[in-house]
């Protein structure tokens, strides 16, 4: 009985649990908005999705390296851009559930219209980008820059999409330009375990550990240009991935 999660019917039960949790958590967030406000409602209740999934499906979440960050970052007084590799569809909710400070994503505008997920994204203050309209996209990026300067932490997957092999894909430049324009540190981050828990192209959850490792912040102003910044951050994420895999 202890290994029922590794069976075919156990996978079905865990998948149903994950799907049921989405509307339950989102409705809880929406009901709490009038009393707590959008930000407190989302970041107070939103992390329960990853934690509930981890508890029921035996996917323990572990965070390492938090103590490497300056006190101002850990207390939420210094906004940063968290940059991570991307291996699994579970990465976004896991990061919401495990990061001790509120952090939002930059997402394409279409996400806003998805039932439940889009509603939660709107409540969280996700920064939406209209990629189909260049002028609107530029305006959205400018607005994002101001929001980050104003204190909003952001999570970016610089690969732009999930890796299906576990090896990082080439980085896109947008997030690094945003960090340089906003003048905020980049915190390199690695997530590992997601490919084993939810393999690419699969809907079957598998029990297994999920580790998120954080590195020391990188100051964009300390690097010569954007290419140097990308190289530095990529190297640090690769090192953190190796470190995190040892903790699996």
FIKOLZA-1660 file (N, C-alpha, C; in steps of 0.1 Angstrom, whole numbers, plus 5000, padded with zeros to 4 digits):
% residues 248
   i   px   py   pz ch aa at
   1 5008 4988 5000  A  X  N
   1 5000 5000 5000  A  X CA
   1 5009 5013 5000  A  X  C
   2 5021 5012 5006  A  X  N
   2 5029 5023 5007  A  X CA
   2 5034 5028 4993  A  X  C
   3 5033 5019 4983  A  X  N
   3 5038 5023 4970  A  X CA
   3 5027 5025 4960  A  X  C
   4 5015 5027 4964  A  X  N
   4 5004 5029 4955  A  X CA
   4 5006 5040 4945  A  X  C
   5 5014 5050 4949  A  X  N
   5 5016 5062 4940  A  X CA
   5 5024 5058 4928  A  X  C
   6 5031 5047 4928  A  X  N
   6 5040 5042 4917  A  X CA
   6 5032 5033 4908  A  X  C
   7 5019 5031 4910  A  X  N
   7 5011 5023 4902  A  X CA
   7 5003 5031 4892  A  X  C
   8 4998 5024 4881  A  X  N
   8 4990 5032 4871  A  X CA
   8 4978 5039 4877  A  X  C
   9 4970 5032 4886  A  X  N
   9 4959 5039 4891  A  X CA
   9 4963 5050 4901  A  X  C
  10 4974 5048 4908  A  X  N
  10 4979 5058 4916  A  X CA
  10 4983 5071 4909  A  X  C
  11 4988 5069 4896  A  X  N
  11 4991 5081 4888  A  X CA
  11 4978 5088 4884  A  X  C
  12 4968 5081 4882  A  X  N
  12 4955 5087 4878  A  X CA
  12 4949 5095 4890  A  X  C
  13 4950 5089 4902  A  X  N
  13 4946 5096 4914  A  X CA
  13 4953 5109 4916  A  X  C
  14 4967 5108 4915  A  X  N
  14 4975 5120 4917  A  X CA
  14 4972 5131 4906  A  X  C
  15 4969 5127 4894  A  X  N
  15 4966 5136 4883  A  X CA
  15 4953 5143 4886  A  X  C
  16 4943 5135 4891  A  X  N
  16 4930 5141 4894  A  X CA
  16 4931 5151 4906  A  X  C
  17 4940 5147 4916  A  X  N
  17 4942 5156 4927  A  X CA
  17 4948 5169 4923  A  X  C
  18 4958 5168 4914  A  X  N
  18 4964 5181 4909  A  X CA
  18 4954 5189 4901  A  X  C
  19 4945 5183 4893  A  X  N
  19 4935 5191 4886  A  X CA
  19 4925 5197 4895  A  X  C
  20 4921 5190 4905  A  X  N
  20 4911 5195 4915  A  X CA
  20 4916 5206 4923  A  X  C
  21 4929 5205 4926  A  X  N
  21 4935 5216 4935  A  X CA
  21 4935 5229 4928  A  X  C
  22 4936 5230 4914  A  X  N
  22 4936 5242 4907  A  X CA
  22 4924 5251 4910  A  X  C
  23 4912 5246 4907  A  X  N
  23 4900 5255 4910  A  X CA
  23 4898 5258 4925  A  X  C
  24 4901 5248 4933  A  X  N
  24 4899 5250 4948  A  X CA
  24 4908 5261 4953  A  X  C
  25 4921 5261 4949  A  X  N
  25 4930 5271 4953  A  X CA
  25 4927 5285 4947  A  X  C
  26 4924 5285 4934  A  X  N
  26 4921 5298 4928  A  X CA
  26 4908 5304 4933  A  X  C
  27 4898 5296 4936  A  X  N
  27 4885 5301 4942  A  X CA
  27 4888 5307 4956  A  X  C
  28 4897 5300 4963  A  X  N
  28 4901 5305 4976  A  X CA
  28 4907 5318 4975  A  X  C
  29 4916 5320 4965  A  X  N
  29 4923 5333 4963  A  X CA
  29 4913 5344 4960  A  X  C
  30 4904 5341 4950  A  X  N
  30 4894 5351 4946  A  X CA
  30 4885 5355 4958  A  X  C
  31 4881 5345 4966  A  X  N
  31 4872 5348 4977  A  X CA
  31 4879 5357 4988  A  X  C
  32 4893 5355 4988  A  X  N
  32 4900 5363 4999  A  X CA
  32 4904 5377 4994  A  X  C
  33 4903 5379 4981  A  X  N
  33 4907 5393 4976  A  X CA
  33 4900 5404 4983  A  X  C
  34 4887 5404 4985  A  X  N
  34 4880 5415 4991  A  X CA
  34 4885 5418 5006  A  X  C
  35 4890 5408 5012  A  X  N
  35 4894 5409 5026  A  X CA
  35 4909 5412 5028  A  X  C
  36 4917 5406 5019  A  X  N
  36 4932 5407 5020  A  X CA
  36 4938 5416 5010  A  X  C
  37 4931 5418 4999  A  X  N
  37 4937 5425 4987  A  X CA
  37 4943 5415 4978  A  X  C
  38 4946 5419 4966  A  X  N
  38 4951 5410 4955  A  X CA
  38 4964 5403 4959  A  X  C
  39 4974 5411 4963  A  X  N
  39 4987 5406 4966  A  X CA
  39 4987 5396 4977  A  X  C
  40 4982 5400 4988  A  X  N
  40 4982 5391 5000  A  X CA
  40 4973 5379 4998  A  X  C
  41 4962 5380 4991  A  X  N
  41 4954 5369 4988  A  X CA
  41 4961 5358 4980  A  X  C
  42 4968 5363 4969  A  X  N
  42 4975 5353 4961  A  X CA
  42 4987 5347 4968  A  X  C
  43 4995 5355 4974  A  X  N
  43 5007 5349 4980  A  X CA
  43 5005 5343 4993  A  X  C
  44 4993 5345 4999  A  X  N
  44 4990 5338 5011  A  X CA
  44 4984 5324 5008  A  X  C
  45 4976 5323 4997  A  X  N
  45 4969 5311 4994  A  X CA
  45 4975 5303 4982  A  X  C
  46 4980 5311 4972  A  X  N
  46 4986 5304 4960  A  X CA
  46 4996 5293 4963  A  X  C
  47 5006 5295 4973  A  X  N
  47 5016 5285 4975  A  X CA
  47 5010 5272 4980  A  X  C
  48 4997 5272 4984  A  X  N
  48 4991 5259 4989  A  X CA
  48 4989 5249 4978  A  X  C
  49 4989 5254 4965  A  X  N
  49 4988 5244 4954  A  X CA
  49 5000 5235 4954  A  X  C
  50 5012 5241 4953  A  X  N
  50 5024 5233 4953  A  X CA
  50 5026 5224 4965  A  X  C
  51 5023 5230 4977  A  X  N
  51 5024 5223 4989  A  X CA
  51 5014 5212 4990  A  X  C
  52 5002 5214 4986  A  X  N
  52 4992 5203 4986  A  X CA
  52 4996 5192 4976  A  X  C
  53 5001 5196 4965  A  X  N
  53 5005 5186 4955  A  X CA
  53 5017 5178 4961  A  X  C
  54 5026 5185 4967  A  X  N
  54 5038 5178 4973  A  X CA
  54 5034 5169 4984  A  X  C
  55 5025 5173 4992  A  X  N
  55 5021 5164 5003  A  X CA
  55 5014 5152 4999  A  X  C
  56 5004 5153 4990  A  X  N
  56 4996 5142 4986  A  X CA
  56 5004 5132 4976  A  X  C
  57 5012 5138 4967  A  X  N
  57 5019 5130 4957  A  X CA
  57 5033 5126 4961  A  X  C
  58 5037 5129 4974  A  X  N
  58 5050 5126 4979  A  X CA
  58 5061 5132 4970  A  X  C
  59 5059 5146 4968  A  X  N
  59 5069 5153 4961  A  X CA
  59 5075 5164 4971  A  X  C
  60 5084 5160 4979  A  X  N
  60 5090 5170 4989  A  X CA
  60 5097 5181 4982  A  X  C
  61 5095 5193 4986  A  X  N
  61 5101 5205 4980  A  X CA
  61 5113 5210 4990  A  X  C
  62 5124 5212 4984  A  X  N
  62 5136 5217 4992  A  X CA
  62 5142 5229 4985  A  X  C
  63 5145 5239 4994  A  X  N
  63 5151 5252 4990  A  X CA
  63 5165 5253 4996  A  X  C
  64 5175 5255 4988  A  X  N
  64 5188 5257 4993  A  X CA
  64 5194 5270 4988  A  X  C
  65 5203 5276 4996  A  X  N
  65 5210 5288 4992  A  X CA
  65 5203 5301 4995  A  X  C
  66 5192 5300 5002  A  X  N
  66 5185 5313 5006  A  X CA
  66 5193 5322 5014  A  X  C
  67 5202 5316 5023  A  X  N
  67 5210 5324 5031  A  X CA
  67 5221 5331 5024  A  X  C
  68 5223 5327 5011  A  X  N
  68 5233 5334 5003  A  X CA
  68 5229 5348 4999  A  X  C
  69 5216 5351 4999  A  X  N
  69 5211 5364 4995  A  X CA
  69 5212 5374 5005  A  X  C
  70 5215 5387 5001  A  X  N
  70 5216 5398 5011  A  X CA
  70 5203 5399 5019  A  X  C
  71 5204 5405 5031  A  X  N
  71 5192 5406 5039  A  X CA
  71 5181 5414 5033  A  X  C
  72 5185 5425 5025  A  X  N
  72 5175 5433 5019  A  X CA
  72 5167 5425 5009  A  X  C
  73 5173 5416 5002  A  X  N
  73 5165 5407 4993  A  X CA
  73 5156 5398 5000  A  X  C
  74 5162 5391 5011  A  X  N
  74 5154 5382 5019  A  X CA
  74 5142 5388 5026  A  X  C
  75 5143 5401 5029  A  X  N
  75 5132 5408 5036  A  X CA
  75 5123 5415 5026  A  X  C
  76 5126 5414 5013  A  X  N
  76 5117 5420 5003  A  X CA
  76 5119 5435 5001  A  X  C
  77 5130 5440 5006  A  X  N
  77 5133 5455 5004  A  X CA
  77 5140 5458 4991  A  X  C
  78 5147 5448 4986  A  X  N
  78 5155 5449 4973  A  X CA
  78 5148 5441 4963  A  X  C
  79 5142 5446 4952  A  X  N
  79 5136 5438 4942  A  X CA
  79 5147 5432 4933  A  X  C
  80 5144 5420 4929  A  X  N
  80 5154 5412 4920  A  X CA
  80 5147 5405 4909  A  X  C
  81 5154 5401 4899  A  X  N
  81 5149 5392 4889  A  X CA
  81 5155 5378 4891  A  X  C
  82 5147 5368 4895  A  X  N
  82 5151 5355 4896  A  X CA
  82 5151 5348 4883  A  X  C
  83 5163 5342 4879  A  X  N
  83 5164 5336 4866  A  X CA
  83 5167 5321 4868  A  X  C
  84 5159 5312 4862  A  X  N
  84 5161 5298 4864  A  X CA
  84 5160 5290 4851  A  X  C
  85 5166 5278 4852  A  X  N
  85 5164 5269 4841  A  X CA
  85 5150 5264 4841  A  X  C
  86 5145 5257 4831  A  X  N
  86 5131 5253 4830  A  X CA
  86 5130 5239 4825  A  X  C
  87 5126 5230 4834  A  X  N
  87 5126 5216 4830  A  X CA
  87 5112 5210 4830  A  X  C
  88 5102 5216 4837  A  X  N
  88 5089 5210 4839  A  X CA
  88 5078 5220 4839  A  X  C
  89 5066 5215 4836  A  X  N
  89 5054 5224 4837  A  X CA
  89 5051 5227 4852  A  X  C
  90 5057 5219 4861  A  X  N
  90 5055 5222 4875  A  X CA
  90 5064 5233 4880  A  X  C
  91 5074 5237 4873  A  X  N
  91 5083 5247 4878  A  X CA
  91 5076 5260 4883  A  X  C
  92 5067 5266 4875  A  X  N
  92 5061 5279 4880  A  X CA
  92 5053 5277 4893  A  X  C
  93 5044 5267 4895  A  X  N
  93 5038 5267 4908  A  X CA
  93 5047 5263 4919  A  X  C
  94 5057 5254 4916  A  X  N
  94 5067 5251 4926  A  X CA
  94 5074 5263 4931  A  X  C
  95 5078 5271 4922  A  X  N
  95 5086 5283 4926  A  X CA
  95 5077 5293 4934  A  X  C
  96 5064 5294 4931  A  X  N
  96 5055 5302 4938  A  X CA
  96 5054 5296 4953  A  X  C
  97 5054 5283 4953  A  X  N
  97 5052 5277 4966  A  X CA
  97 5064 5277 4975  A  X  C
  98 5076 5278 4969  A  X  N
  98 5088 5276 4977  A  X CA
  98 5096 5289 4980  A  X  C
  99 5095 5299 4971  A  X  N
  99 5102 5312 4973  A  X CA
  99 5097 5319 4985  A  X  C
 100 5105 5323 4995  A  X  N
 100 5100 5330 5007  A  X CA
 100 5095 5344 5004  A  X  C
 101 5098 5350 4993  A  X  N
 101 5093 5364 4990  A  X CA
 101 5084 5363 4977  A  X  C
 102 5074 5372 4977  A  X  N
 102 5065 5372 4965  A  X CA
 102 5073 5375 4952  A  X  C
 103 5070 5368 4942  A  X  N
 103 5076 5370 4929  A  X CA
 103 5066 5366 4918  A  X  C
 104 5065 5374 4908  A  X  N
 104 5056 5372 4897  A  X CA
 104 5063 5368 4884  A  X  C
 105 5055 5364 4874  A  X  N
 105 5061 5360 4861  A  X CA
 105 5058 5370 4851  A  X  C
 106 5065 5370 4840  A  X  N
 106 5062 5377 4828  A  X CA
 106 5056 5367 4818  A  X  C
 107 5044 5369 4814  A  X  N
 107 5037 5359 4806  A  X CA
 107 5030 5365 4794  A  X  C
 108 5028 5357 4783  A  X  N
 108 5021 5362 4772  A  X CA
 108 5007 5366 4775  A  X  C
 109 5001 5375 4768  A  X  N
 109 4988 5381 4771  A  X CA
 109 4977 5370 4771  A  X  C
 110 4979 5360 4763  A  X  N
 110 4968 5349 4762  A  X CA
 110 4966 5342 4775  A  X  C
 111 4976 5341 4783  A  X  N
 111 4975 5334 4796  A  X CA
 111 4963 5341 4805  A  X  C
 112 4962 5354 4803  A  X  N
 112 4952 5361 4811  A  X CA
 112 4938 5356 4809  A  X  C
 113 4935 5350 4798  A  X  N
 113 4922 5345 4794  A  X CA
 113 4919 5330 4797  A  X  C
 114 4929 5324 4803  A  X  N
 114 4927 5310 4807  A  X CA
 114 4919 5309 4819  A  X  C
 115 4909 5300 4820  A  X  N
 115 4901 5298 4832  A  X CA
 115 4910 5294 4844  A  X  C
 116 4907 5300 4855  A  X  N
 116 4914 5297 4868  A  X CA
 116 4928 5302 4867  A  X  C
 117 4937 5296 4859  A  X  N
 117 4951 5300 4858  A  X CA
 117 4952 5315 4855  A  X  C
 118 4944 5320 4845  A  X  N
 118 4945 5334 4841  A  X CA
 118 4939 5343 4852  A  X  C
 119 4929 5338 4859  A  X  N
 119 4923 5346 4870  A  X CA
 119 4934 5348 4881  A  X  C
 120 4940 5337 4884  A  X  N
 120 4950 5337 4895  A  X CA
 120 4962 5346 4891  A  X  C
 121 4966 5345 4878  A  X  N
 121 4977 5354 4873  A  X CA
 121 4974 5368 4874  A  X  C
 122 4961 5372 4871  A  X  N
 122 4957 5386 4872  A  X CA
 122 4958 5391 4886  A  X  C
 123 4953 5382 4896  A  X  N
 123 4953 5386 4910  A  X CA
 123 4967 5388 4915  A  X  C
 124 4976 5379 4910  A  X  N
 124 4990 5379 4915  A  X CA
 124 4998 5392 4910  A  X  C
 125 4993 5398 4899  A  X  N
 125 5000 5409 4893  A  X CA
 125 5010 5405 4883  A  X  C
 126 5008 5394 4876  A  X  N
 126 5016 5389 4865  A  X CA
 126 5017 5400 4855  A  X  C
 127 5029 5402 4849  A  X  N
 127 5031 5412 4839  A  X CA
 127 5029 5405 4825  A  X  C
 128 5018 5410 4819  A  X  N
 128 5014 5403 4806  A  X CA
 128 5021 5411 4794  A  X  C
 129 5026 5403 4784  A  X  N
 129 5032 5409 4773  A  X CA
 129 5024 5405 4760  A  X  C
 130 5021 5415 4752  A  X  N
 130 5014 5412 4739  A  X CA
 130 5025 5410 4728  A  X  C
 131 5029 5398 4726  A  X  N
 131 5040 5395 4717  A  X CA
 131 5036 5397 4702  A  X  C
 132 5023 5397 4699  A  X  N
 132 5019 5399 4685  A  X CA
 132 5019 5413 4680  A  X  C
 133 5020 5422 4690  A  X  N
 133 5020 5437 4686  A  X CA
 133 5033 5443 4692  A  X  C
 134 5042 5446 4683  A  X  N
 134 5056 5451 4687  A  X CA
 134 5055 5463 4696  A  X  C
 135 5046 5473 4692  A  X  N
 135 5046 5485 4700  A  X CA
 135 5040 5483 4714  A  X  C
 136 5030 5474 4715  A  X  N
 136 5024 5471 4728  A  X CA
 136 5034 5463 4736  A  X  C
 137 5041 5454 4730  A  X  N
 137 5051 5446 4737  A  X CA
 137 5062 5456 4743  A  X  C
 138 5067 5465 4735  A  X  N
 138 5077 5475 4740  A  X CA
 138 5071 5483 4752  A  X  C
 139 5058 5487 4751  A  X  N
 139 5052 5494 4761  A  X CA
 139 5051 5486 4774  A  X  C
 140 5047 5473 4772  A  X  N
 140 5046 5464 4783  A  X CA
 140 5059 5462 4790  A  X  C
 141 5070 5461 4783  A  X  N
 141 5083 5459 4789  A  X CA
 141 5087 5472 4797  A  X  C
 142 5084 5483 4791  A  X  N
 142 5087 5496 4799  A  X CA
 142 5079 5496 4812  A  X  C
 143 5066 5492 4811  A  X  N
 143 5058 5492 4823  A  X CA
 143 5064 5482 4833  A  X  C
 144 5069 5470 4828  A  X  N
 144 5075 5460 4837  A  X CA
 144 5087 5466 4844  A  X  C
 145 5095 5473 4836  A  X  N
 145 5107 5479 4842  A  X CA
 145 5104 5488 4854  A  X  C
 146 5093 5496 4852  A  X  N
 146 5089 5505 4863  A  X CA
 146 5084 5497 4875  A  X  C
 147 5076 5487 4872  A  X  N
 147 5071 5479 4883  A  X CA
 147 5082 5472 4891  A  X  C
 148 5093 5467 4884  A  X  N
 148 5104 5461 4891  A  X CA
 148 5111 5472 4899  A  X  C
 149 5114 5483 4893  A  X  N
 149 5120 5494 4901  A  X CA
 149 5112 5498 4913  A  X  C
 150 5099 5496 4912  A  X  N
 150 5090 5500 4923  A  X CA
 150 5089 5489 4934  A  X  C
 151 5096 5478 4932  A  X  N
 151 5097 5468 4943  A  X CA
 151 5091 5454 4939  A  X  C
 152 5087 5452 4927  A  X  N
 152 5082 5439 4923  A  X CA
 152 5093 5429 4919  A  X  C
 153 5093 5417 4926  A  X  N
 153 5103 5407 4922  A  X CA
 153 5097 5399 4910  A  X  C
 154 5105 5395 4901  A  X  N
 154 5101 5388 4889  A  X CA
 154 5108 5375 4887  A  X  C
 155 5102 5365 4882  A  X  N
 155 5108 5352 4878  A  X CA
 155 5108 5351 4863  A  X  C
 156 5120 5348 4858  A  X  N
 156 5121 5347 4843  A  X CA
 156 5128 5334 4840  A  X  C
 157 5123 5326 4830  A  X  N
 157 5130 5315 4825  A  X CA
 157 5137 5319 4812  A  X  C
 158 5150 5322 4812  A  X  N
 158 5157 5328 4801  A  X CA
 158 5157 5319 4789  A  X  C
 159 5155 5306 4790  A  X  N
 159 5154 5298 4779  A  X CA
 159 5142 5300 4770  A  X  C
 160 5132 5306 4776  A  X  N
 160 5119 5309 4769  A  X CA
 160 5109 5298 4768  A  X  C
 161 5114 5286 4770  A  X  N
 161 5105 5274 4769  A  X CA
 161 5112 5263 4777  A  X  C
 162 5104 5252 4779  A  X  N
 162 5110 5241 4787  A  X CA
 162 5120 5232 4779  A  X  C
 163 5131 5228 4786  A  X  N
 163 5140 5219 4780  A  X CA
 163 5134 5205 4781  A  X  C
 164 5135 5197 4770  A  X  N
 164 5130 5184 4770  A  X CA
 164 5141 5173 4773  A  X  C
 165 5154 5178 4774  A  X  N
 165 5165 5169 4776  A  X CA
 165 5172 5171 4790  A  X  C
 166 5169 5181 4797  A  X  N
 166 5176 5184 4809  A  X CA
 166 5188 5194 4807  A  X  C
 167 5192 5195 4795  A  X  N
 167 5203 5204 4792  A  X CA
 167 5196 5218 4788  A  X  C
 168 5203 5229 4793  A  X  N
 168 5197 5242 4791  A  X CA
 168 5197 5246 4776  A  X  C
 169 5187 5252 4772  A  X  N
 169 5186 5257 4758  A  X CA
 169 5193 5271 4757  A  X  C
 170 5195 5276 4745  A  X  N
 170 5201 5289 4744  A  X CA
 170 5192 5300 4751  A  X  C
 171 5199 5310 4757  A  X  N
 171 5191 5320 4764  A  X CA
 171 5186 5331 4755  A  X  C
 172 5174 5336 4758  A  X  N
 172 5169 5348 4751  A  X CA
 172 5174 5360 4758  A  X  C
 173 5175 5371 4751  A  X  N
 173 5181 5383 4756  A  X CA
 173 5172 5392 4764  A  X  C
 174 5159 5391 4762  A  X  N
 174 5149 5400 4768  A  X CA
 174 5150 5402 4783  A  X  C
 175 5151 5391 4790  A  X  N
 175 5152 5393 4805  A  X CA
 175 5164 5400 4810  A  X  C
 176 5175 5398 4802  A  X  N
 176 5188 5405 4806  A  X CA
 176 5187 5420 4803  A  X  C
 177 5181 5423 4792  A  X  N
 177 5179 5437 4789  A  X CA
 177 5170 5444 4799  A  X  C
 178 5160 5436 4804  A  X  N
 178 5151 5441 4814  A  X CA
 178 5158 5444 4827  A  X  C
 179 5167 5435 4831  A  X  N
 179 5175 5436 4843  A  X CA
 179 5184 5448 4843  A  X  C
 180 5190 5450 4831  A  X  N
 180 5199 5462 4829  A  X CA
 180 5191 5475 4829  A  X  C
 181 5180 5475 4823  A  X  N
 181 5172 5487 4823  A  X CA
 181 5166 5491 4837  A  X  C
 182 5162 5480 4844  A  X  N
 182 5156 5482 4857  A  X CA
 182 5167 5485 4867  A  X  C
 183 5179 5481 4865  A  X  N
 183 5190 5483 4874  A  X CA
 183 5189 5475 4887  A  X  C
 184 5184 5462 4885  A  X  N
 184 5182 5454 4897  A  X CA
 184 5191 5441 4896  A  X  C
 185 5195 5435 4907  A  X  N
 185 5203 5423 4906  A  X CA
 185 5195 5411 4900  A  X  C
 186 5203 5402 4894  A  X  N
 186 5197 5389 4889  A  X CA
 186 5201 5379 4899  A  X  C
 187 5192 5371 4904  A  X  N
 187 5195 5360 4913  A  X CA
 187 5194 5347 4905  A  X  C
 188 5206 5340 4902  A  X  N
 188 5206 5328 4895  A  X CA
 188 5199 5317 4903  A  X  C
 189 5192 5308 4896  A  X  N
 189 5184 5298 4904  A  X CA
 189 5183 5285 4895  A  X  C
 190 5183 5274 4902  A  X  N
 190 5182 5261 4894  A  X CA
 190 5171 5253 4901  A  X  C
 191 5163 5247 4892  A  X  N
 191 5152 5238 4897  A  X CA
 191 5156 5224 4890  A  X  C
 192 5156 5214 4899  A  X  N
 192 5159 5201 4894  A  X CA
 192 5149 5191 4901  A  X  C
 193 5146 5180 4894  A  X  N
 193 5137 5170 4899  A  X CA
 193 5124 5171 4891  A  X  C
 194 5121 5182 4884  A  X  N
 194 5108 5183 4877  A  X CA
 194 5107 5173 4866  A  X  C
 195 5118 5170 4859  A  X  N
 195 5117 5161 4847  A  X CA
 195 5114 5147 4852  A  X  C
 196 5119 5144 4864  A  X  N
 196 5116 5130 4869  A  X CA
 196 5101 5130 4875  A  X  C
 197 5097 5140 4881  A  X  N
 197 5084 5141 4887  A  X CA
 197 5073 5141 4876  A  X  C
 198 5075 5150 4866  A  X  N
 198 5066 5151 4855  A  X CA
 198 5074 5152 4842  A  X  C
 199 5077 5140 4836  A  X  N
 199 5085 5140 4824  A  X CA
 199 5079 5148 4812  A  X  C
 200 5087 5153 4803  A  X  N
 200 5082 5160 4791  A  X CA
 200 5072 5152 4783  A  X  C
 201 5061 5158 4780  A  X  N
 201 5051 5151 4772  A  X CA
 201 5042 5141 4779  A  X  C
 202 5044 5141 4792  A  X  N
 202 5036 5132 4801  A  X CA
 202 5027 5139 4810  A  X  C
 203 5016 5133 4813  A  X  N
 203 5007 5138 4823  A  X CA
 203 5007 5130 4836  A  X  C
 204 5016 5121 4837  A  X  N
 204 5017 5112 4848  A  X CA
 204 5027 5117 4859  A  X  C
 205 5022 5120 4870  A  X  N
 205 5030 5125 4881  A  X CA
 205 5037 5113 4888  A  X  C
 206 5050 5115 4892  A  X  N
 206 5057 5104 4899  A  X CA
 206 5063 5110 4912  A  X  C
 207 5062 5103 4923  A  X  N
 207 5068 5107 4935  A  X CA
 207 5083 5110 4933  A  X  C
 208 5088 5120 4940  A  X  N
 208 5102 5123 4938  A  X CA
 208 5105 5137 4944  A  X  C
 209 5117 5140 4947  A  X  N
 209 5122 5152 4954  A  X CA
 209 5123 5163 4943  A  X  C
 210 5120 5175 4947  A  X  N
 210 5121 5187 4939  A  X CA
 210 5130 5197 4946  A  X  C
 211 5141 5200 4940  A  X  N
 211 5151 5209 4947  A  X CA
 211 5153 5222 4939  A  X  C
 212 5152 5233 4947  A  X  N
 212 5155 5246 4941  A  X CA
 212 5167 5252 4948  A  X  C
 213 5177 5256 4940  A  X  N
 213 5189 5261 4946  A  X CA
 213 5191 5276 4941  A  X  C
 214 5194 5284 4950  A  X  N
 214 5197 5298 4948  A  X CA
 214 5211 5302 4949  A  X  C
 215 5216 5311 4940  A  X  N
 215 5230 5315 4941  A  X CA
 215 5231 5330 4945  A  X  C
 216 5243 5335 4946  A  X  N
 216 5245 5349 4950  A  X CA
 216 5240 5358 4938  A  X  C
 217 5235 5370 4941  A  X  N
 217 5230 5379 4931  A  X CA
 217 5241 5384 4922  A  X  C
 218 5238 5386 4909  A  X  N
 218 5247 5392 4899  A  X CA
 218 5242 5406 4896  A  X  C
 219 5252 5415 4898  A  X  N
 219 5249 5429 4895  A  X CA
 219 5251 5432 4880  A  X  C
 220 5241 5435 4872  A  X  N
 220 5243 5438 4858  A  X CA
 220 5253 5449 4855  A  X  C
 221 5254 5459 4864  A  X  N
 221 5263 5470 4862  A  X CA
 221 5278 5466 4863  A  X  C
 222 5280 5454 4869  A  X  N
 222 5294 5449 4871  A  X CA
 222 5299 5442 4859  A  X  C
 223 5290 5439 4849  A  X  N
 223 5295 5432 4837  A  X CA
 223 5296 5442 4826  A  X  C
 224 5305 5439 4816  A  X  N
 224 5308 5448 4805  A  X CA
 224 5296 5451 4796  A  X  C
 225 5288 5440 4793  A  X  N
 225 5277 5442 4784  A  X CA
 225 5267 5431 4786  A  X  C
 226 5256 5431 4778  A  X  N
 226 5246 5421 4780  A  X CA
 226 5251 5406 4777  A  X  C
 227 5260 5405 4767  A  X  N
 227 5265 5392 4764  A  X CA
 227 5273 5386 4776  A  X  C
 228 5281 5395 4782  A  X  N
 228 5289 5391 4794  A  X CA
 228 5279 5387 4805  A  X  C
 229 5269 5394 4807  A  X  N
 229 5259 5392 4817  A  X CA
 229 5252 5378 4815  A  X  C
 230 5248 5375 4803  A  X  N
 230 5242 5363 4799  A  X CA
 230 5252 5351 4802  A  X  C
 231 5264 5353 4798  A  X  N
 231 5274 5342 4801  A  X CA
 231 5276 5339 4815  A  X  C
 232 5277 5350 4823  A  X  N
 232 5279 5349 4838  A  X CA
 232 5267 5342 4844  A  X  C
 233 5255 5346 4841  A  X  N
 233 5243 5340 4847  A  X CA
 233 5242 5326 4843  A  X  C
 234 5244 5323 4831  A  X  N
 234 5243 5309 4826  A  X CA
 234 5253 5300 4833  A  X  C
 235 5265 5304 4835  A  X  N
 235 5275 5296 4842  A  X CA
 235 5271 5293 4856  A  X  C
 236 5265 5303 4862  A  X  N
 236 5261 5301 4876  A  X CA
 236 5249 5292 4877  A  X  C
 237 5240 5293 4868  A  X  N
 237 5228 5284 4868  A  X CA
 237 5233 5269 4866  A  X  C
 238 5242 5267 4857  A  X  N
 238 5247 5254 4854  A  X CA
 238 5254 5248 4867  A  X  C
 239 5261 5257 4874  A  X  N
 239 5268 5252 4886  A  X CA
 239 5257 5249 4897  A  X  C
 240 5247 5257 4898  A  X  N
 240 5236 5254 4907  A  X CA
 240 5228 5241 4904  A  X  C
 241 5227 5239 4891  A  X  N
 241 5220 5226 4887  A  X CA
 241 5228 5214 4892  A  X  C
 242 5241 5215 4890  A  X  N
 242 5249 5204 4895  A  X CA
 242 5248 5202 4910  A  X  C
 243 5248 5214 4917  A  X  N
 243 5247 5214 4932  A  X CA
 243 5234 5208 4936  A  X  C
 244 5223 5212 4929  A  X  N
 244 5210 5207 4933  A  X CA
 244 5208 5193 4931  A  X  C
 245 5214 5187 4920  A  X  N
 245 5212 5173 4917  A  X CA
 245 5219 5164 4928  A  X  C
 246 5229 5170 4934  A  X  N
 246 5235 5162 4945  A  X CA
 246 5225 5161 4957  A  X  C
 247 5216 5170 4958  A  X  N
 247 5207 5170 4969  A  X CA
 247 5194 5162 4966  A  X  C
 248 5193 5157 4954  A  X  N
 248 5181 5148 4951  A  X CA
 248 5181 5135 4959  A  X  C
% end
